[in-house]
Amino acid sequence: MQTILKELPSDLDQERLPKHVAVIMDGNGRWAKRRGIPRIMGHRRGVDTLKQLLRCCDDWGIQALTAYAFSTENWGRPIEEVEFLMTLFERVLIRELKEMMEENVRIQFVGNLTALPQSLQNQIERAMTQTQNNTGIQFTVATNYGGREEILQACRTIATQVQHGQLQPEDIDEALFSRHLYTANIGDPDLLIRTSGEMRLSNFLLWQMAYAEFYITDAFWPDFDREAFHQALIAYQKRERRFGKV
Ligand code: FPP
């Protein structure tokens, strides 16, 4: 059995850790295919990986983790897989809520949640309400999320305020715009990790990723363990973040 390092590995600098890590959890299907088992087994294993990563972020002092669980484009998957994922999200929420409370996790879901099955919406509401005063890691799950759609809904809200004379066009700046995004309560990600080698953003946090460092690994999501995360953080700490300056 693998020993779990609860402490931050000594080759990482506590002062220069990302505050907010975002993950695109890709490769569950391929992980399963390689083992000759159904794709859904890959998603099941993917949940375990996400849980381990959340715990690891918490252990090592990272304040926020945001995971892309279901995009607005994922409805195009076979109906059985979509239904499996919706049921999986719901079951996981029911099963993990007690532990999230014990571990002081604050969970929120972002995306167009009204299009999700009502029973899932109920569990999301319950988990968000119960954990809202927790003070530990902020865990955000993007579900039925699309970056362009998020930007459009912010534009509509702002345009309506201008139309009603509550806001002047010149008042619209980056800070105001950010406050109208789903992620208003969390800072922008410092580090984006994408597994299974794809080099795309796939409509994830388009506005918020403006200055994120990207780390792409060939590992399939279910194989992305603590050591893989450790390697991602080493790579991150080697980067020089200039935010457009020299
Ligand atoms: C991408 O792999 C993964 C998904 C679309 C689903 C990820 C969701 C989870 C791991 C569950 C998270 C759950 C909660 C409640 C927080 P893929 O199917 O695109 O794999 P492939 O690219 O190999 O086909």
Residues whose N, C-alpha, C, O or C-beta is under 5 A from the ligand:
A	BS01	FPP	M25 D26 G27 N28 G29 R30 W31 H43 G46 V47 Y68 A69 F89 V92 V141
